[in-house]
Amino acid sequence: MHKPLINISPYQVFGFCLAITFFELLTYMASDMIMPAMLTVTHDLNASGRHVPYAFNLYLAGGILLQWLIGPLSDQFGRRPMLLIGCALFALACAAAFSVHSIYAFNGLRVIQGMGLGFVIAVSYPALQEVFCEADAVKIMALLGNVALLSPLLGPLLGSLLLEWLSWRQLFLLLGIGGLLVWLGLYLFMPETVGTSRHDGQRLAAVPFEWRGTVRRYAALLGNPRFLSASVALGVMSLPLIAWIGLAPLLLIHNQGLSPLQYGLWQIPVFAAVILGNLILNRLIADTELPQLIRYALWPFCGGLLALLASSFYGASTPLLISALAVYAIGLGMSNAALYRLALFSSDDSKGLVSAMIGMISIAVMGGGGSLIAAAGAGDNHESFALMAAIAGLMCLLPLRLFLRRSHLPLAA
């Protein structure tokens, strides 16, 4: 690893990366660890089972809600104070779920908890990009992604195990305590990148927040074809995985009659495959340009989705469905961090604002697309899910082709 771009000790680098990792892990754990208990939640709160996928989709909606404001505010006031505020908000919202008595209050808290994800995307990601050079930043994003992806991998399984001894209310209280510990870590180790001099003599100046100027800057991003196509592609590429997270409790527990523990075990191949893709990315990054990495990733990405599509016509058993998703997930893991970096630097605007816009677009696509897939009946049976998830994922090829063309790299050799 190269030397950080700002004056920061190795001890602080380690503590900073660890705190960011655990905050990101907690924001995903808050979504995934509770999913095995969602049928119990709806029962305890006298609500319909249709609220089960809402627990995930409303969480994503919360991630979008304030990103447009969080990013520009962090450009002016700094990454550190904004991330501390976001972590505190997340911890309080998780703890508050302990005493909720209405499904609507529960859903409202899911939105507020999801705002923590918005702070991760709009504040911590730019901070990492500003502390490290390109190669190191992509490696760290991929490696941190491996740890964060332990949440969908271990979250349902860990949630299932903890539910043997704890209630779902106590699970949320546990997440709130974890949020408090992460806040302490961020307070002790997170450096400030805005207004800090770099080793090359440059300084990332604060960008004053101004309503009209912020609107103009966001409009300029929406008018940037390279940025827009990359951001949309980021969201669409993740749609099959997002749909799986939201609908797996219905597909496996409700429809197939599996136990929460069996449900958790079936998550392992899919999310282990994403981690494998990230490790392949980390191996190739030193000698391969980022657009070329995305090009390589399309082979397992499209191969898995085409297998998923075929299974929808010839019978999608659980092992076949999981196998196809795992192949797709390898491609997703290879491409995600690289495409995010390219999207972030496709504009010269401040990285807090650009990262916020990337997050809003990609999460809007994931949340909206996931809701449409659920509403269309993808949770009814394996075949419906396979068909809709495959078609949704393959739709990323259009914006991705537009982006790679404008990057002067063809989609295929």
C-alpha positions as CSV (number, residue, x, y, z in Angstrom):
1,M,0.0,0.0,0.0
2,H,1.2,3.5,-0.8
3,K,1.5,6.3,1.7
4,P,-1.8,8.0,2.5
5,L,-2.4,11.4,0.8
6,I,-2.7,13.2,4.1
7,N,-0.6,13.2,7.3
8,I,-2.0,10.3,9.3
9,S,-0.2,7.7,11.3
10,P,-0.5,4.0,10.5
11,Y,-2.2,3.5,13.9
12,Q,-4.9,6.0,12.9
13,V,-5.2,4.6,9.4
14,F,-6.0,1.2,10.9
15,G,-8.5,2.6,13.4
16,F,-10.2,4.7,10.8
17,C,-10.6,1.8,8.3
18,L,-11.8,-0.5,11.1
19,A,-14.4,2.1,12.4
20,I,-15.7,2.7,8.8
21,T,-15.8,-1.0,8.2
22,F,-17.9,-1.7,11.3
23,F,-20.2,1.2,10.7
24,E,-20.9,-0.1,7.2
25,L,-21.3,-3.6,8.5
26,L,-23.8,-2.4,11.1
27,T,-25.9,-0.5,8.6
28,Y,-26.2,-3.7,6.5
29,M,-26.7,-5.9,9.6
30,A,-29.6,-3.7,10.6
31,S,-31.3,-4.7,7.4
32,D,-30.3,-8.3,7.0
33,M,-30.1,-9.7,10.6
34,I,-33.8,-8.9,11.1
35,M,-35.1,-10.5,7.9
36,P,-35.5,-14.0,9.4
37,A,-37.7,-12.5,12.2
38,M,-39.9,-10.4,9.9
39,L,-42.8,-12.9,9.9
40,T,-42.6,-12.8,13.7
41,V,-42.5,-9.0,13.6
42,T,-45.6,-8.7,11.5
43,H,-47.4,-11.2,13.7
44,D,-46.4,-9.4,16.9
45,L,-47.5,-6.1,15.5
46,N,-50.8,-7.5,14.1
47,A,-49.8,-6.7,10.5
48,S,-50.1,-8.5,7.1
49,G,-47.2,-10.5,5.7
50,R,-47.1,-8.0,2.8
51,H,-45.0,-5.8,5.1
52,V,-42.1,-8.3,5.0
53,P,-40.4,-6.9,1.9
54,Y,-41.1,-3.4,3.0
55,A,-38.7,-3.8,5.9
56,F,-35.9,-4.0,3.3
57,N,-37.2,-1.6,0.7
58,L,-38.0,1.2,3.2
59,Y,-34.5,0.8,4.6
60,L,-33.1,1.5,1.2
61,A,-35.5,4.5,0.8
62,G,-34.1,5.9,4.1
63,G,-30.6,5.6,2.5
64,I,-31.7,7.9,-0.3
65,L,-33.8,10.4,1.7
66,L,-31.1,12.8,2.9
67,Q,-28.1,12.0,0.7
68,W,-28.7,15.0,-1.5
69,L,-28.2,17.2,1.6
70,I,-25.6,15.1,3.5
71,G,-23.0,15.2,0.7
72,P,-22.9,19.0,0.2
73,L,-23.0,19.6,3.9
74,S,-20.0,17.4,4.4
75,D,-18.2,19.4,1.6
76,Q,-18.6,22.5,3.7
77,F,-18.5,21.3,7.3
78,G,-16.2,18.3,6.9
79,R,-16.6,14.5,6.6
80,R,-15.9,13.8,10.3
81,P,-18.7,15.8,12.1
82,M,-21.3,14.6,9.5
83,L,-20.4,11.0,9.9
84,L,-20.5,11.3,13.7
85,I,-24.0,12.7,13.4
86,G,-25.1,9.9,11.1
87,C,-23.8,7.2,13.3
88,A,-25.5,8.7,16.4
89,L,-28.8,8.9,14.4
90,F,-28.5,5.3,13.3
91,A,-27.8,4.0,16.9
92,L,-30.7,5.9,18.4
93,A,-33.2,4.6,15.7
94,C,-32.1,1.0,16.3
95,A,-32.5,1.3,20.0
96,A,-35.9,2.9,19.6
97,A,-37.2,-0.2,17.8
98,F,-37.1,-2.0,21.1
99,S,-40.3,-0.3,22.3
100,V,-42.2,0.0,19.0
101,H,-45.9,-1.2,19.0
102,S,-47.1,-0.4,15.5
103,I,-46.1,-1.7,12.1
104,Y,-46.2,1.9,10.8
105,A,-43.9,3.1,13.6
106,F,-41.7,0.1,12.8
107,N,-41.6,1.0,9.1
108,G,-40.9,4.7,10.0
109,L,-37.9,3.6,12.1
110,R,-36.7,1.5,9.2
111,V,-36.5,4.6,7.1
112,I,-34.5,6.4,9.8
113,Q,-32.2,3.5,10.3
114,G,-31.6,3.4,6.5
115,M,-30.4,7.0,6.7
116,G,-27.2,5.5,8.3
117,L,-26.5,3.9,5.0
118,G,-26.9,7.3,3.4
119,F,-24.2,8.7,5.6
120,V,-21.9,5.8,4.8
121,I,-22.3,6.4,1.1
122,A,-22.3,10.2,1.0
123,V,-19.6,10.8,3.7
124,S,-17.4,7.8,4.4
125,Y,-16.8,6.7,0.8
126,P,-15.5,10.1,-0.3
127,A,-13.4,10.3,2.8
128,L,-11.7,7.0,1.9
129,Q,-11.1,8.2,-1.7
130,E,-9.5,11.4,-0.3
131,V,-7.2,9.7,2.1
132,F,-5.8,7.1,-0.4
133,C,-4.6,7.0,-4.0
134,E,-6.7,5.4,-6.7
135,A,-5.2,1.8,-6.6
136,D,-5.3,1.8,-2.8
137,A,-8.8,3.3,-2.6
138,V,-10.2,0.7,-4.9
139,K,-8.5,-2.1,-3.0
140,I,-9.7,-0.8,0.3
141,M,-13.3,-0.3,-1.0
142,A,-13.2,-3.9,-2.3
143,L,-11.8,-5.3,1.0
144,L,-14.2,-3.2,3.1
145,G,-16.9,-4.5,0.8
146,N,-15.9,-8.0,1.7
147,V,-16.4,-7.3,5.4
148,A,-19.6,-5.4,4.8
149,L,-20.9,-8.3,2.7
150,L,-20.5,-10.5,5.7
151,S,-23.8,-9.0,6.8
152,P,-25.9,-10.6,4.1
153,L,-23.8,-13.7,4.5
154,L,-23.9,-13.9,8.3
155,G,-26.8,-11.6,9.1
156,P,-29.6,-14.0,8.3
157,L,-27.7,-16.9,9.9
158,L,-26.6,-14.9,12.9
159,G,-30.1,-13.4,13.3
160,S,-31.6,-16.9,13.1
161,L,-29.2,-18.1,15.8
162,L,-29.8,-15.1,18.1
163,L,-33.5,-15.5,17.8
164,E,-33.2,-18.8,19.6
165,W,-32.4,-16.7,22.8
166,L,-33.4,-13.1,22.0
167,S,-36.5,-11.4,20.7
168,W,-36.4,-9.3,17.6
169,R,-36.7,-6.2,19.9
170,Q,-33.6,-7.2,21.7
171,L,-31.8,-7.7,18.4
172,F,-32.4,-4.0,17.6
173,L,-31.2,-3.0,21.0
174,L,-28.0,-4.9,20.3
175,L,-27.6,-3.1,17.1
176,G,-28.0,0.2,18.9
177,I,-25.3,-0.7,21.4
178,G,-23.0,-1.6,18.5
179,G,-23.8,1.8,16.9
180,L,-22.6,3.5,20.0
181,L,-19.3,1.6,20.1
182,V,-18.7,2.5,16.4
183,W,-19.4,6.2,17.2
184,L,-16.7,6.1,19.8
185,G,-14.3,4.5,17.2
186,L,-15.0,7.2,14.7
187,Y,-14.6,9.9,17.3
188,L,-11.2,8.6,18.2
189,F,-9.7,7.7,14.8
190,M,-11.5,9.4,11.9
191,P,-9.4,12.2,10.3
192,E,-10.8,15.3,8.6
193,T,-10.0,15.5,4.8
194,V,-11.8,18.7,4.0
195,G,-9.5,21.7,4.5
196,T,-6.5,19.4,5.2
197,S,-3.2,19.8,3.3
198,R,-2.0,16.8,1.4
199,H,1.6,15.6,1.0
200,D,1.6,16.9,-2.6
201,G,1.0,20.5,-1.3
202,Q,-2.7,20.5,-2.5
203,R,-5.6,21.2,-0.2
204,L,-9.2,20.0,-0.5
205,A,-11.0,23.3,0.1
206,A,-14.4,23.5,1.7
207,V,-17.3,24.2,-0.6
208,P,-19.8,26.5,0.9
209,F,-23.4,25.2,0.9
210,E,-25.8,27.3,-1.1
211,W,-29.3,26.2,-2.2
212,R,-29.4,27.5,-5.7
213,G,-25.8,26.5,-6.4
214,T,-26.4,23.0,-5.0
215,V,-29.4,22.6,-7.3
216,R,-27.4,23.7,-10.3
217,R,-24.6,21.3,-9.5
218,Y,-27.0,18.4,-9.1
219,A,-28.6,19.4,-12.4
220,A,-25.2,19.5,-14.1
221,L,-24.6,15.9,-12.8
222,L,-27.9,14.7,-14.3
223,G,-26.8,16.3,-17.6
224,N,-23.5,14.4,-17.5
225,P,-24.1,11.2,-19.6
226,R,-21.1,9.3,-18.3
227,F,-22.0,10.0,-14.7
228,L,-25.6,9.2,-15.2
229,S,-25.1,5.9,-17.1
230,A,-22.5,4.7,-14.5
231,S,-24.8,5.5,-11.5
232,V,-27.8,3.8,-13.1
233,A,-25.7,0.8,-14.0
234,L,-24.5,0.5,-10.4
235,G,-28.1,0.2,-9.2
236,V,-29.4,-2.1,-11.9
237,M,-26.5,-4.5,-11.6
238,S,-27.4,-5.0,-7.9
239,L,-31.1,-5.5,-8.5
240,P,-31.1,-9.4,-8.6
241,L,-29.2,-9.4,-5.3
242,I,-31.4,-6.8,-3.7
243,A,-34.5,-8.7,-4.8
244,W,-33.1,-11.9,-3.3
245,I,-32.5,-10.2,0.1
246,G,-36.0,-8.8,0.2
247,L,-37.9,-11.9,-1.0
248,A,-35.8,-14.8,0.3
249,P,-37.8,-15.0,3.5
250,L,-41.0,-15.5,1.4
251,L,-39.4,-17.8,-1.1
252,L,-37.6,-20.1,1.4
253,I,-39.4,-19.8,4.8
254,H,-43.0,-19.1,3.7
255,N,-43.2,-20.9,0.4
256,Q,-40.7,-23.8,1.0
257,G,-41.3,-24.2,4.7
258,L,-37.6,-24.0,5.6
259,S,-36.6,-23.0,9.1
260,P,-34.9,-19.6,9.8
261,L,-31.6,-21.5,10.2
262,Q,-31.9,-23.3,6.9
263,Y,-32.8,-20.0,5.3
264,G,-29.6,-18.5,6.7
265,L,-27.5,-21.4,5.4
266,W,-28.8,-20.9,1.9
267,Q,-27.5,-17.3,1.9
268,I,-23.9,-18.5,2.3
269,P,-23.1,-19.5,-1.4
270,V,-24.5,-16.2,-2.8
271,F,-22.7,-13.8,-0.6
272,A,-19.5,-15.9,-0.4
273,A,-19.5,-15.5,-4.2
274,V,-19.7,-11.7,-4.0
275,I,-16.7,-11.8,-1.6
276,L,-14.8,-14.1,-4.1
277,G,-15.5,-11.5,-6.8
278,N,-14.1,-8.8,-4.6
279,L,-10.9,-10.9,-4.0
280,I,-10.5,-11.4,-7.7
281,L,-10.8,-7.6,-8.2
282,N,-8.1,-7.1,-5.5
283,R,-5.9,-9.5,-7.4
284,L,-6.3,-7.9,-10.8
285,I,-6.4,-4.2,-9.8
286,A,-2.6,-3.7,-9.9
287,D,-2.2,-4.6,-13.6
288,T,-5.6,-3.9,-15.1
289,E,-7.4,-0.7,-15.9
290,L,-10.8,-0.2,-14.2
291,P,-12.9,-0.3,-17.4
292,Q,-11.2,-3.6,-18.4
293,L,-12.0,-5.0,-15.0
294,I,-15.7,-4.3,-15.6
295,R,-15.4,-6.0,-19.0
296,Y,-14.0,-9.2,-17.4
297,A,-16.7,-9.1,-14.7
298,L,-19.5,-9.2,-17.3
299,W,-18.6,-12.9,-18.2
300,P,-19.7,-14.4,-14.8
301,F,-22.3,-11.6,-14.3
302,C,-24.2,-12.3,-17.6
303,G,-23.5,-16.1,-17.4
304,G,-25.3,-16.4,-14.0
305,L,-28.2,-14.2,-15.1
306,L,-28.7,-16.2,-18.3
307,A,-28.7,-19.5,-16.2
308,L,-31.2,-17.9,-13.9
309,L,-33.4,-17.0,-16.9
310,A,-33.2,-20.5,-18.3
311,S,-34.2,-22.0,-15.0
312,S,-37.4,-20.0,-14.9
313,F,-38.6,-22.0,-17.9
314,Y,-37.3,-25.4,-17.0
315,G,-37.9,-25.4,-13.3
316,A,-36.0,-23.4,-10.7
317,S,-35.2,-25.7,-7.7
318,T,-33.5,-24.0,-4.7
319,P,-30.0,-25.5,-5.4
320,L,-30.2,-24.4,-9.1
321,L,-31.5,-20.9,-8.2
322,I,-28.7,-20.4,-5.6
323,S,-26.0,-21.7,-8.1
324,A,-27.1,-19.2,-10.8
325,L,-27.2,-16.4,-8.3
326,A,-23.7,-17.3,-7.0
327,V,-22.2,-17.1,-10.5
328,Y,-23.9,-13.7,-11.1
329,A,-22.6,-12.6,-7.7
330,I,-19.0,-13.2,-8.6
331,G,-19.3,-10.8,-11.5
332,L,-21.1,-8.3,-9.3
333,G,-18.3,-8.5,-6.7
334,M,-15.6,-8.0,-9.4
335,S,-17.3,-4.9,-10.9
336,N,-18.9,-2.9,-8.1
337,A,-16.0,-1.1,-6.5
338,A,-14.4,-0.4,-9.9
339,L,-17.6,1.1,-11.4
340,Y,-18.1,3.2,-8.2
341,R,-14.6,4.8,-8.6
342,L,-15.2,5.5,-12.3
343,A,-18.6,7.1,-11.5
344,L,-17.1,9.2,-8.7
345,F,-14.4,10.7,-10.9
346,S,-16.5,11.1,-14.0
347,S,-17.2,14.6,-12.7
348,D,-14.8,17.3,-11.4
349,D,-17.4,18.5,-8.8
350,S,-16.8,18.0,-5.0
351,K,-16.8,14.3,-4.1
352,G,-19.3,14.7,-1.3
353,L,-22.0,15.9,-3.7
354,V,-21.0,13.5,-6.4
355,S,-21.0,10.5,-4.0
356,A,-24.4,11.6,-2.7
357,M,-25.8,11.7,-6.2
358,I,-24.4,8.3,-7.0
359,G,-26.0,6.9,-3.8
360,M,-29.3,8.5,-4.5
361,I,-29.5,7.2,-8.1
362,S,-28.2,3.7,-7.4
363,I,-30.3,3.2,-4.2
364,A,-33.4,4.7,-5.9
365,V,-32.9,2.1,-8.7
366,M,-32.4,-0.7,-6.2
367,G,-35.3,0.3,-3.9
368,G,-37.7,1.1,-6.7
369,G,-36.7,-1.9,-8.8
370,G,-36.9,-4.2,-5.8
371,S,-40.4,-2.9,-4.9
372,L,-41.6,-3.4,-8.5
373,I,-40.2,-6.9,-8.6
374,A,-41.9,-7.8,-5.3
375,A,-45.2,-6.2,-6.4
376,A,-45.1,-8.1,-9.7
377,G,-45.2,-11.4,-7.8
378,A,-41.6,-12.5,-7.8
379,G,-42.1,-13.8,-4.3
380,D,-44.8,-16.2,-5.4
381,N,-42.5,-19.0,-6.5
382,H,-38.9,-19.7,-7.6
383,E,-39.7,-19.5,-11.3
384,S,-41.2,-16.0,-11.1
385,F,-38.3,-14.7,-9.1
386,A,-35.7,-16.2,-11.5
387,L,-37.4,-14.7,-14.5
388,M,-37.9,-11.2,-13.1
389,A,-34.5,-11.0,-11.4
390,A,-32.6,-12.1,-14.5
391,I,-34.4,-9.6,-16.8
392,A,-33.9,-6.8,-14.3
393,G,-30.1,-7.6,-14.0
394,L,-29.5,-7.9,-17.7
395,M,-31.1,-4.4,-18.2
396,C,-27.8,-2.9,-16.8
397,L,-26.1,-3.7,-20.1
398,L,-27.6,-0.7,-21.8
399,P,-26.3,2.0,-19.4
400,L,-23.1,0.1,-19.0
401,R,-22.5,0.0,-22.7
402,L,-23.2,3.8,-22.9
403,F,-20.7,4.4,-20.1
404,L,-17.9,2.2,-21.5
405,R,-18.4,3.7,-25.0
406,R,-17.8,7.2,-23.5
407,S,-14.8,5.8,-21.7
408,H,-13.4,4.9,-25.1
409,L,-13.6,1.2,-24.3
410,P,-16.0,-1.2,-26.2
411,L,-18.2,-3.5,-24.3
412,A,-16.9,-6.6,-26.1
413,A,-13.6,-7.5,-27.6
